[in-house]
Amino acid sequence: MTAFYGLYGRRVYAFARSRLDDSQSAAEIVNEVMLVVWSTAGSFKGDAGVSTWLLGIANNKVVDVLRRRYKNRCPDIDWEDTGASSDSGERVVVEAECRQTINKCLASLPDKQRQVVHLAFFDDLSYREIAEILGCPPGTVKTRMYHAKLTLKRRLQELGVEAQDM
């Protein structure tokens, strides 16, 4: 189990941390996921990849935490530092404004659409992998992504952002 934790613990943590607003909750999710793995490993059939199975469990745990905690509130995305310290101050301000705008637009999405967008763009998962994690058909994932993109485009236009601005 120690080796397994070493292989997958960071990925599960990063996934949980990307959806939650604090590291303690993300760490608790990792522990809960590993406990589920420990107690149900014999039921793993291998139909999906181990990572997909783990992220599916983690997704369920994260959804439970978010339901208890926020009820229709989206935590901000924890954007990585892009090394902008060498850039001009103006560029740093523009990038910060872009991140705020994107966060605002993502927060306006229904949870199921926001989930799909996050898994596809921030966790770099395929629609098939997302479908396995969420326990729905790939067509449902595609539909949610389609509607999310339409909503994001409309919201960006409402905010006066043109595609070339982003």
ChimeraX commands (.cxc) that place a marker at each C-alpha (Angstrom):
marker #1 position 0.00,0.00,0.00 radius 0.5
marker #1 position 2.94,2.34,0.69 radius 0.5
marker #1 position 4.24,1.86,-2.85 radius 0.5
marker #1 position 0.73,2.36,-4.25 radius 0.5
marker #1 position 0.34,5.55,-2.23 radius 0.5
marker #1 position 3.71,6.73,-3.53 radius 0.5
marker #1 position 2.63,6.14,-7.13 radius 0.5
marker #1 position -0.82,7.71,-6.96 radius 0.5
marker #1 position -1.09,9.87,-3.85 radius 0.5
marker #1 position 0.20,13.06,-5.48 radius 0.5
marker #1 position -2.12,12.77,-8.47 radius 0.5
marker #1 position -5.16,12.22,-6.26 radius 0.5
marker #1 position -4.06,15.14,-4.07 radius 0.5
marker #1 position -3.58,17.43,-7.09 radius 0.5
marker #1 position -7.01,16.44,-8.40 radius 0.5
marker #1 position -8.70,17.07,-5.04 radius 0.5
marker #1 position -6.74,20.28,-4.45 radius 0.5
marker #1 position -7.78,21.64,-7.84 radius 0.5
marker #1 position -11.43,21.34,-6.80 radius 0.5
marker #1 position -11.18,22.31,-3.12 radius 0.5
marker #1 position -10.04,25.53,-1.53 radius 0.5
marker #1 position -7.74,24.12,1.11 radius 0.5
marker #1 position -4.90,21.63,1.31 radius 0.5
marker #1 position -6.21,19.94,4.47 radius 0.5
marker #1 position -9.43,18.85,2.77 radius 0.5
marker #1 position -7.46,17.62,-0.25 radius 0.5
marker #1 position -5.18,15.59,2.03 radius 0.5
marker #1 position -8.23,14.11,3.75 radius 0.5
marker #1 position -9.63,13.13,0.35 radius 0.5
marker #1 position -6.37,11.30,-0.46 radius 0.5
marker #1 position -6.64,9.37,2.80 radius 0.5
marker #1 position -10.29,8.52,2.17 radius 0.5
marker #1 position -9.54,7.37,-1.39 radius 0.5
marker #1 position -6.68,5.17,-0.20 radius 0.5
marker #1 position -8.94,3.70,2.48 radius 0.5
marker #1 position -11.52,2.85,-0.18 radius 0.5
marker #1 position -8.78,1.28,-2.32 radius 0.5
marker #1 position -7.55,-0.74,0.66 radius 0.5
marker #1 position -11.02,-2.06,1.44 radius 0.5
marker #1 position -12.29,-2.61,-2.14 radius 0.5
marker #1 position -9.17,-3.44,-4.16 radius 0.5
marker #1 position -10.48,-6.97,-4.74 radius 0.5
marker #1 position -13.49,-5.57,-6.60 radius 0.5
marker #1 position -11.35,-3.64,-9.11 radius 0.5
marker #1 position -12.03,-5.36,-12.45 radius 0.5
marker #1 position -9.47,-3.52,-14.54 radius 0.5
marker #1 position -12.07,-2.23,-17.03 radius 0.5
marker #1 position -10.62,1.25,-16.55 radius 0.5
marker #1 position -7.11,2.35,-15.73 radius 0.5
marker #1 position -6.08,2.47,-12.09 radius 0.5
marker #1 position -5.67,6.25,-12.29 radius 0.5
marker #1 position -9.16,6.64,-13.74 radius 0.5
marker #1 position -10.60,4.42,-11.00 radius 0.5
marker #1 position -8.83,6.47,-8.31 radius 0.5
marker #1 position -9.94,9.79,-9.77 radius 0.5
marker #1 position -13.49,8.49,-9.96 radius 0.5
marker #1 position -13.40,7.69,-6.26 radius 0.5
marker #1 position -11.74,11.05,-5.55 radius 0.5
marker #1 position -14.37,12.86,-7.60 radius 0.5
marker #1 position -17.15,11.31,-5.52 radius 0.5
marker #1 position -15.39,12.32,-2.30 radius 0.5
marker #1 position -14.81,15.87,-3.56 radius 0.5
marker #1 position -18.45,16.21,-4.60 radius 0.5
marker #1 position -19.50,15.10,-1.12 radius 0.5
marker #1 position -17.27,17.75,0.48 radius 0.5
marker #1 position -18.48,20.49,-1.87 radius 0.5
marker #1 position -22.12,19.59,-1.30 radius 0.5
marker #1 position -21.68,19.78,2.42 radius 0.5
marker #1 position -19.65,22.94,2.30 radius 0.5
marker #1 position -20.75,25.25,-0.49 radius 0.5
marker #1 position -24.00,24.41,-2.18 radius 0.5
marker #1 position -23.63,25.94,-5.69 radius 0.5
marker #1 position -20.39,27.83,-5.05 radius 0.5
marker #1 position -17.31,27.28,-7.21 radius 0.5
marker #1 position -13.84,27.58,-5.64 radius 0.5
marker #1 position -11.32,29.61,-7.61 radius 0.5
marker #1 position -8.89,27.65,-9.70 radius 0.5
marker #1 position -5.41,27.58,-8.26 radius 0.5
marker #1 position -3.46,28.82,-11.28 radius 0.5
marker #1 position 0.20,27.95,-11.47 radius 0.5
marker #1 position 2.74,30.76,-11.39 radius 0.5
marker #1 position 3.85,31.17,-14.98 radius 0.5
marker #1 position 7.13,32.85,-14.10 radius 0.5
marker #1 position 5.72,36.24,-14.97 radius 0.5
marker #1 position 8.13,37.97,-12.60 radius 0.5
marker #1 position 10.46,38.61,-15.52 radius 0.5
marker #1 position 7.61,40.16,-17.54 radius 0.5
marker #1 position 6.55,43.74,-17.41 radius 0.5
marker #1 position 4.17,44.84,-14.68 radius 0.5
marker #1 position 1.53,45.57,-17.29 radius 0.5
marker #1 position 1.58,41.99,-18.58 radius 0.5
marker #1 position 1.26,40.62,-15.04 radius 0.5
marker #1 position -1.80,42.81,-14.45 radius 0.5
marker #1 position -3.38,41.76,-17.77 radius 0.5
marker #1 position -2.79,38.07,-17.00 radius 0.5
marker #1 position -4.30,38.48,-13.52 radius 0.5
marker #1 position -7.37,40.15,-15.04 radius 0.5
marker #1 position -7.69,37.30,-17.55 radius 0.5
marker #1 position -7.54,34.72,-14.75 radius 0.5
marker #1 position -10.21,36.62,-12.80 radius 0.5
marker #1 position -12.42,36.80,-15.88 radius 0.5
marker #1 position -12.03,33.10,-16.58 radius 0.5
marker #1 position -12.73,32.22,-12.94 radius 0.5
marker #1 position -15.87,34.37,-13.05 radius 0.5
marker #1 position -17.04,32.68,-16.24 radius 0.5
marker #1 position -16.31,29.18,-14.92 radius 0.5
marker #1 position -18.16,29.99,-11.70 radius 0.5
marker #1 position -21.24,30.80,-13.77 radius 0.5
marker #1 position -21.38,27.26,-15.18 radius 0.5
marker #1 position -23.60,24.61,-13.63 radius 0.5
marker #1 position -21.54,22.19,-11.53 radius 0.5
marker #1 position -21.74,19.29,-14.00 radius 0.5
marker #1 position -20.47,21.45,-16.86 radius 0.5
marker #1 position -17.76,23.02,-14.70 radius 0.5
marker #1 position -16.63,19.53,-13.69 radius 0.5
marker #1 position -16.24,18.43,-17.31 radius 0.5
marker #1 position -14.35,21.60,-18.27 radius 0.5
marker #1 position -12.01,21.21,-15.32 radius 0.5
marker #1 position -11.29,17.54,-15.98 radius 0.5
marker #1 position -10.69,18.16,-19.69 radius 0.5
marker #1 position -8.63,21.33,-19.57 radius 0.5
marker #1 position -6.95,21.34,-16.18 radius 0.5
marker #1 position -6.48,17.60,-15.63 radius 0.5
marker #1 position -5.98,16.91,-19.38 radius 0.5
marker #1 position -8.31,13.91,-19.47 radius 0.5
marker #1 position -10.06,12.49,-22.52 radius 0.5
marker #1 position -13.84,12.44,-22.79 radius 0.5
marker #1 position -13.75,8.66,-22.28 radius 0.5
marker #1 position -11.73,9.04,-19.06 radius 0.5
marker #1 position -14.03,11.81,-17.84 radius 0.5
marker #1 position -17.06,9.62,-18.54 radius 0.5
marker #1 position -15.52,6.79,-16.50 radius 0.5
marker #1 position -14.71,9.15,-13.61 radius 0.5
marker #1 position -18.19,10.70,-13.59 radius 0.5
marker #1 position -20.01,7.43,-14.26 radius 0.5
marker #1 position -21.85,8.65,-17.33 radius 0.5
marker #1 position -21.71,7.93,-21.08 radius 0.5
marker #1 position -19.09,9.74,-23.21 radius 0.5
marker #1 position -21.94,11.36,-25.14 radius 0.5
marker #1 position -23.11,13.03,-21.95 radius 0.5
marker #1 position -19.62,14.41,-21.39 radius 0.5
marker #1 position -19.56,15.77,-24.95 radius 0.5
marker #1 position -22.98,17.38,-24.48 radius 0.5
marker #1 position -21.95,18.99,-21.20 radius 0.5
marker #1 position -18.76,20.30,-22.80 radius 0.5
marker #1 position -20.69,21.67,-25.78 radius 0.5
marker #1 position -23.10,23.56,-23.53 radius 0.5
marker #1 position -20.26,24.72,-21.27 radius 0.5
marker #1 position -18.40,26.17,-24.26 radius 0.5
marker #1 position -21.52,27.97,-25.47 radius 0.5
marker #1 position -22.14,29.40,-22.00 radius 0.5
marker #1 position -18.50,30.45,-21.60 radius 0.5
marker #1 position -18.48,32.12,-25.01 radius 0.5
marker #1 position -21.71,33.98,-24.24 radius 0.5
marker #1 position -20.47,35.02,-20.79 radius 0.5
marker #1 position -17.16,36.28,-22.21 radius 0.5
marker #1 position -19.05,38.30,-24.81 radius 0.5
marker #1 position -21.24,39.78,-22.06 radius 0.5
marker #1 position -18.06,40.83,-20.26 radius 0.5
marker #1 position -16.79,42.48,-23.45 radius 0.5
marker #1 position -14.03,39.95,-24.13 radius 0.5
marker #1 position -13.44,39.01,-27.72 radius 0.5
marker #1 position -11.81,35.70,-28.69 radius 0.5
marker #1 position -8.65,37.47,-29.85 radius 0.5
marker #1 position -8.35,39.23,-26.43 radius 0.5
marker #1 position -7.96,35.92,-24.61 radius 0.5
marker link #1:1,2 radius 0.2
marker link #1:2,3 radius 0.2
marker link #1:3,4 radius 0.2
marker link #1:4,5 radius 0.2
marker link #1:5,6 radius 0.2
marker link #1:6,7 radius 0.2
marker link #1:7,8 radius 0.2
marker link #1:8,9 radius 0.2
marker link #1:9,10 radius 0.2
marker link #1:10,11 radius 0.2
marker link #1:11,12 radius 0.2
marker link #1:12,13 radius 0.2
marker link #1:13,14 radius 0.2
marker link #1:14,15 radius 0.2
marker link #1:15,16 radius 0.2
marker link #1:16,17 radius 0.2
marker link #1:17,18 radius 0.2
marker link #1:18,19 radius 0.2
marker link #1:19,20 radius 0.2
marker link #1:20,21 radius 0.2
marker link #1:21,22 radius 0.2
marker link #1:22,23 radius 0.2
marker link #1:23,24 radius 0.2
marker link #1:24,25 radius 0.2
marker link #1:25,26 radius 0.2
marker link #1:26,27 radius 0.2
marker link #1:27,28 radius 0.2
marker link #1:28,29 radius 0.2
marker link #1:29,30 radius 0.2
marker link #1:30,31 radius 0.2
marker link #1:31,32 radius 0.2
marker link #1:32,33 radius 0.2
marker link #1:33,34 radius 0.2
marker link #1:34,35 radius 0.2
marker link #1:35,36 radius 0.2
marker link #1:36,37 radius 0.2
marker link #1:37,38 radius 0.2
marker link #1:38,39 radius 0.2
marker link #1:39,40 radius 0.2
marker link #1:40,41 radius 0.2
marker link #1:41,42 radius 0.2
marker link #1:42,43 radius 0.2
marker link #1:43,44 radius 0.2
marker link #1:44,45 radius 0.2
marker link #1:45,46 radius 0.2
marker link #1:46,47 radius 0.2
marker link #1:47,48 radius 0.2
marker link #1:48,49 radius 0.2
marker link #1:49,50 radius 0.2
marker link #1:50,51 radius 0.2
marker link #1:51,52 radius 0.2
marker link #1:52,53 radius 0.2
marker link #1:53,54 radius 0.2
marker link #1:54,55 radius 0.2
marker link #1:55,56 radius 0.2
marker link #1:56,57 radius 0.2
marker link #1:57,58 radius 0.2
marker link #1:58,59 radius 0.2
marker link #1:59,60 radius 0.2
marker link #1:60,61 radius 0.2
marker link #1:61,62 radius 0.2
marker link #1:62,63 radius 0.2
marker link #1:63,64 radius 0.2
marker link #1:64,65 radius 0.2
marker link #1:65,66 radius 0.2
marker link #1:66,67 radius 0.2
marker link #1:67,68 radius 0.2
marker link #1:68,69 radius 0.2
marker link #1:69,70 radius 0.2
marker link #1:70,71 radius 0.2
marker link #1:71,72 radius 0.2
marker link #1:72,73 radius 0.2
marker link #1:73,74 radius 0.2
marker link #1:74,75 radius 0.2
marker link #1:75,76 radius 0.2
marker link #1:76,77 radius 0.2
marker link #1:77,78 radius 0.2
marker link #1:78,79 radius 0.2
marker link #1:79,80 radius 0.2
marker link #1:80,81 radius 0.2
marker link #1:81,82 radius 0.2
marker link #1:82,83 radius 0.2
marker link #1:83,84 radius 0.2
marker link #1:84,85 radius 0.2
marker link #1:85,86 radius 0.2
marker link #1:86,87 radius 0.2
marker link #1:87,88 radius 0.2
marker link #1:88,89 radius 0.2
marker link #1:89,90 radius 0.2
marker link #1:90,91 radius 0.2
marker link #1:91,92 radius 0.2
marker link #1:92,93 radius 0.2
marker link #1:93,94 radius 0.2
marker link #1:94,95 radius 0.2
marker link #1:95,96 radius 0.2
marker link #1:96,97 radius 0.2
marker link #1:97,98 radius 0.2
marker link #1:98,99 radius 0.2
marker link #1:99,100 radius 0.2
marker link #1:100,101 radius 0.2
marker link #1:101,102 radius 0.2
marker link #1:102,103 radius 0.2
marker link #1:103,104 radius 0.2
marker link #1:104,105 radius 0.2
marker link #1:105,106 radius 0.2
marker link #1:106,107 radius 0.2
marker link #1:107,108 radius 0.2
marker link #1:108,109 radius 0.2
marker link #1:109,110 radius 0.2
marker link #1:110,111 radius 0.2
marker link #1:111,112 radius 0.2
marker link #1:112,113 radius 0.2
marker link #1:113,114 radius 0.2
marker link #1:114,115 radius 0.2
marker link #1:115,116 radius 0.2
marker link #1:116,117 radius 0.2
marker link #1:117,118 radius 0.2
marker link #1:118,119 radius 0.2
marker link #1:119,120 radius 0.2
marker link #1:120,121 radius 0.2
marker link #1:121,122 radius 0.2
marker link #1:122,123 radius 0.2
marker link #1:123,124 radius 0.2
marker link #1:124,125 radius 0.2
marker link #1:125,126 radius 0.2
marker link #1:126,127 radius 0.2
marker link #1:127,128 radius 0.2
marker link #1:128,129 radius 0.2
marker link #1:129,130 radius 0.2
marker link #1:130,131 radius 0.2
marker link #1:131,132 radius 0.2
marker link #1:132,133 radius 0.2
marker link #1:133,134 radius 0.2
marker link #1:134,135 radius 0.2
marker link #1:135,136 radius 0.2
marker link #1:136,137 radius 0.2
marker link #1:137,138 radius 0.2
marker link #1:138,139 radius 0.2
marker link #1:139,140 radius 0.2
marker link #1:140,141 radius 0.2
marker link #1:141,142 radius 0.2
marker link #1:142,143 radius 0.2
marker link #1:143,144 radius 0.2
marker link #1:144,145 radius 0.2
marker link #1:145,146 radius 0.2
marker link #1:146,147 radius 0.2
marker link #1:147,148 radius 0.2
marker link #1:148,149 radius 0.2
marker link #1:149,150 radius 0.2
marker link #1:150,151 radius 0.2
marker link #1:151,152 radius 0.2
marker link #1:152,153 radius 0.2
marker link #1:153,154 radius 0.2
marker link #1:154,155 radius 0.2
marker link #1:155,156 radius 0.2
marker link #1:156,157 radius 0.2
marker link #1:157,158 radius 0.2
marker link #1:158,159 radius 0.2
marker link #1:159,160 radius 0.2
marker link #1:160,161 radius 0.2
marker link #1:161,162 radius 0.2
marker link #1:162,163 radius 0.2
marker link #1:163,164 radius 0.2
marker link #1:164,165 radius 0.2
marker link #1:165,166 radius 0.2
view
